[in-house]
Amino acid sequence: MNALRRAGALALLLSIAIAGAARAEPVLDRVAKSGVVNIGYRDSSPPFSYLDADRRPIGYSIDICLNIVEAMRQSLRRPLEVRYVPVTSATRMDAVIKGEVDLECGTTTSTGERRQKVAFTVPTYIATTRLLVKADSGIASINDLAGKTVVTTRGTTAEKLFREADTRRTLRARLVEAKDHAESFAVLQSGQADAFIMDDVLLYSLRAASGTPERFAVTREPLNIEPLAIMFAKDDAALKQLVDREVVRLIVGNDIHRIYRRWFESPIPPKGINLGLTMSYLLRDSFKAPTDWLPN
């Protein structure tokens, strides 16, 4: 009986080790064998990552990732197929950690806590966290949310930020968590929440696409700075080197400015809305000396 138990335990450990080894295979080695790159996308995070009229993933982050895929193709010297994998704020990190996604191309903030588990590129956008409210709500700052209902998207840094602010400022506000940004905005539109807390560029985008932008306002008070970046597997030196080299090339060669103008300063699909958001001084300055180093 003891021998059987030992054999069973040994078999279990062996299966775990084999599964771990499979997950730990370097991404570029696996891509070289399969010819497939898995890109994680968001379906409602304009203008970074969302679906066009034909339900195809498009956006600022998607364009950057497609440049990275082209760099992979040149490095591996073989044709590559892009396979798009839908992710949400709640599932995106697990998808990268489990190897279901090679590049997560959405609106993910690079934080010290997250960098313990995954890797990030040089920041490709710098947002600030703000509130979206009804224009006639009288809400101008987070202090006006005492006793009110706030919505945000589950699994985002905005969720954690608001919980900390709620405790620190004794707001006693009720937080509602939605599955994605479109649902969060719908909760605000329907009057089930008094404010939607999120990265300002996403709030401006959702407001502009609403059909009635005059009904909503983004508060002026910045609550936090959010460096957004492409997320990928941690402890994969070859992938890290290729990804960083390509993103820095886009920045130093000014290609990033062309991509930025396409998505933030030009009419974008599917409705031809122009967000008219010129590049902020924070992002412009960060591009002068691109680095993935960020304070924790």
C-alpha positions in Angstrom: 0.0 0.0 0.0 2.8 2.4 0.9 4.6 1.6 -2.3 1.4 2.3 -4.3 0.9 5.6 -2.5 4.6 6.6 -3.2 4.1 5.6 -6.9 0.9 7.7 -7.1 2.6 10.7 -5.4 5.6 10.4 -7.8 3.3 10.2 -10.8 1.4 13.3 -9.6 4.6 15.3 -9.1 5.9 14.2 -12.5 2.7 15.4 -14.2 2.9 18.7 -12.4 6.5 19.1 -13.4 5.7 18.3 -17.1 2.8 20.8 -17.1 5.0 23.4 -15.5 7.7 22.8 -18.1 5.2 23.1 -20.9 4.0 26.5 -19.6 7.6 27.6 -19.1 8.6 27.1 -22.7 9.9 30.4 -24.1 7.3 32.2 -26.1 9.5 32.7 -29.2 10.4 29.0 -29.2 6.7 28.1 -29.2 5.8 30.7 -31.8 8.6 29.4 -34.0 7.1 25.9 -33.9 3.4 26.8 -34.2 3.6 29.9 -36.4 0.9 31.4 -34.3 1.0 34.5 -32.0 -1.8 34.9 -29.5 -2.9 38.5 -29.0 -5.2 39.3 -26.1 -7.6 42.1 -26.9 -10.4 44.1 -25.2 -13.7 44.5 -27.0 -14.7 47.8 -25.5 -11.6 49.9 -24.7 -11.5 52.5 -27.5 -9.3 53.8 -28.9 -6.8 51.3 -27.5 -8.4 47.9 -28.2 -12.0 47.4 -29.4 -14.0 45.8 -32.2 -14.8 47.5 -35.5 -18.1 47.1 -37.4 -17.0 43.7 -38.6 -16.1 42.6 -35.1 -12.4 42.7 -35.8 -10.0 43.9 -33.0 -8.5 47.3 -33.8 -6.9 50.2 -31.9 -3.8 52.0 -30.7 -2.5 49.0 -28.6 -3.4 46.5 -31.4 -1.3 48.5 -33.9 1.7 48.5 -31.5 1.3 44.7 -31.0 1.1 44.1 -34.8 4.4 45.9 -35.1 5.8 43.5 -32.4 4.5 40.5 -34.4 6.2 41.8 -37.5 9.5 42.0 -35.5 8.9 38.4 -34.4 8.4 37.4 -38.0 11.6 39.0 -39.1 13.5 37.5 -36.2 12.2 34.0 -36.7 12.2 34.3 -40.5 8.9 32.6 -41.0 5.3 33.6 -41.7 3.2 34.1 -38.5 -0.6 34.0 -38.0 -2.2 36.3 -35.4 -4.9 34.6 -33.3 -7.0 37.1 -31.3 -8.0 36.0 -27.8 -10.7 38.1 -25.9 -9.7 39.1 -22.4 -11.3 41.2 -19.7 -9.8 43.3 -16.9 -10.4 40.3 -14.6 -8.9 37.6 -16.8 -6.0 39.3 -18.7 -3.2 38.6 -16.2 -4.1 34.9 -15.8 -4.3 34.6 -19.6 -0.7 35.8 -19.8 0.6 33.8 -16.9 -1.0 30.6 -18.2 0.4 31.1 -21.7 -3.0 31.6 -23.3 -1.9 35.0 -24.5 1.5 36.0 -25.8 0.9 39.8 -25.9 -1.9 41.5 -24.0 -2.8 44.5 -26.1 -5.4 46.5 -24.2 -5.3 49.2 -21.5 -3.2 47.6 -18.7 -1.4 49.7 -16.1 2.1 48.7 -15.3 2.3 48.5 -11.5 4.8 47.2 -9.0 2.4 44.6 -7.8 1.7 43.3 -11.3 5.4 43.3 -12.2 5.9 40.6 -9.6 3.9 38.2 -11.9 4.2 39.5 -15.5 6.4 41.8 -17.6 5.6 45.1 -19.4 6.9 47.1 -22.3 8.0 50.7 -22.1 4.8 52.6 -21.3 3.0 53.4 -24.5 0.4 55.8 -23.0 0.1 57.7 -19.8 -3.4 58.3 -18.5 -4.8 59.8 -15.3 -7.7 58.4 -13.3 -10.7 60.7 -13.2 -14.5 60.5 -12.8 -17.2 60.5 -15.5 -20.5 62.0 -14.3 -23.7 63.4 -15.6 -23.1 67.0 -16.6 -25.9 68.2 -14.2 -24.8 66.0 -11.3 -22.9 68.7 -9.4 -20.1 66.3 -8.8 -16.7 68.0 -9.3 -14.3 65.9 -7.2 -14.1 62.6 -5.4 -15.1 64.3 -2.2 -18.5 64.9 -3.7 -19.1 61.1 -3.8 -19.9 60.7 -0.1 -22.8 58.3 0.3 -23.2 57.9 -3.5 -22.8 55.0 -5.9 -19.7 54.6 -8.0 -19.1 52.1 -10.9 -15.9 50.8 -12.2 -14.6 47.8 -14.2 -13.7 44.7 -12.2 -10.0 43.9 -12.0 -8.7 47.5 -12.8 -6.4 49.7 -10.8 -9.3 52.2 -10.6 -11.2 49.6 -8.4 -8.3 49.5 -5.9 -7.7 53.2 -6.1 -11.4 54.0 -5.2 -11.6 51.5 -2.4 -8.5 53.1 -0.8 -9.8 56.6 -1.3 -13.2 55.6 0.1 -11.6 54.3 3.3 -9.1 57.1 3.6 -11.7 59.9 3.1 -14.6 58.1 4.9 -16.9 58.5 1.9 -19.0 55.5 2.7 -19.8 55.2 -1.1 -21.1 52.1 -2.7 -18.9 50.5 -5.4 -20.5 48.6 -8.3 -18.2 46.4 -10.4 -19.0 45.8 -14.1 -17.4 43.2 -16.3 -16.1 45.7 -18.9 -15.9 49.4 -19.7 -19.0 49.4 -21.9 -21.1 47.9 -19.1 -19.7 50.4 -16.6 -20.7 53.2 -18.8 -24.2 51.7 -19.3 -24.6 51.6 -15.5 -23.8 55.3 -15.3 -26.1 56.1 -18.3 -29.0 54.3 -16.7 -28.7 56.2 -13.4 -27.7 53.2 -11.4 -24.4 55.0 -10.5 -23.5 58.6 -9.8 -20.0 58.4 -11.2 -17.7 56.1 -13.3 -14.1 56.0 -12.2 -11.5 55.0 -14.8 -8.6 56.2 -17.0 -9.5 59.5 -18.4 -8.8 58.6 -22.1 -11.3 55.7 -21.8 -13.9 58.0 -20.3 -13.4 60.6 -23.0 -13.7 57.9 -25.7 -16.9 56.4 -24.2 -18.4 59.8 -23.8 -17.6 60.8 -27.4 -19.2 57.6 -28.8 -22.3 57.8 -26.6 -24.3 59.9 -29.1 -25.1 62.5 -26.4 -21.6 63.6 -25.1 -23.1 66.8 -23.8 -24.9 64.8 -21.1 -21.6 63.8 -19.5 -18.6 65.5 -18.1 -15.1 64.3 -17.0 -14.0 65.8 -13.7 -10.8 67.9 -13.8 -9.2 66.5 -10.6 -6.6 63.8 -11.5 -6.7 61.0 -8.9 -3.7 59.0 -10.1 -1.2 58.6 -12.9 -1.5 55.4 -15.0 1.3 54.2 -17.2 -0.3 51.9 -19.7 1.8 49.2 -21.5 1.8 45.9 -23.4 1.8 43.0 -21.0 3.6 39.6 -21.6 5.2 36.7 -19.8 7.7 37.4 -17.0 11.2 35.8 -17.0 11.3 35.3 -20.7 14.6 37.1 -21.6 14.4 36.6 -25.4 10.8 37.8 -25.6 11.6 40.8 -23.4 14.6 41.8 -25.5 12.6 41.6 -28.8 9.5 43.4 -27.5 11.5 46.2 -25.8 13.7 46.7 -28.9 10.6 47.0 -31.2 8.7 49.4 -28.9 11.8 51.6 -28.4 12.3 51.6 -32.2 8.7 52.8 -32.7 9.3 55.6 -30.2 12.8 56.7 -31.3 11.9 56.5 -35.0 8.7 58.6 -34.3 6.4 55.9 -35.7 4.6 56.0 -32.4 3.5 59.6 -33.2 2.0 58.4 -36.5 0.1 55.6 -34.7 -1.0 58.1 -32.0 -2.3 60.6 -34.5 -4.3 57.8 -36.2 -6.2 56.8 -33.1 -6.4 60.0 -31.0 -6.4 62.9 -33.5 -8.2 61.4 -36.5 -11.7 60.0 -37.2 -11.7 56.4 -36.0 -14.0 53.4 -36.9 -16.8 52.6 -36.7 -18.5 55.9 -36.3 -15.7 58.3 -37.6 -15.4 60.0 -34.2 -12.3 62.2 -33.7 -11.3 62.3 -30.0 -9.1 65.3 -30.7 -6.7 64.4 -27.9 -3.3 65.8 -28.5 -0.4 64.0 -26.9 0.1 65.0 -23.2 3.3 66.5 -22.0 3.7 63.5 -19.7 3.7 61.1 -22.6 5.7 63.3 -24.8 8.4 63.7 -22.2 8.4 59.9 -21.4 9.1 59.2 -25.1 12.3 61.4 -24.9 14.0 58.7 -22.9 12.0 55.5 -23.2 12.4 53.1 -20.3 10.5 50.3 -18.7 11.7 51.4 -15.2 8.8 52.6 -13.1 8.6 53.3 -9.3 6.8 50.6 -7.4 
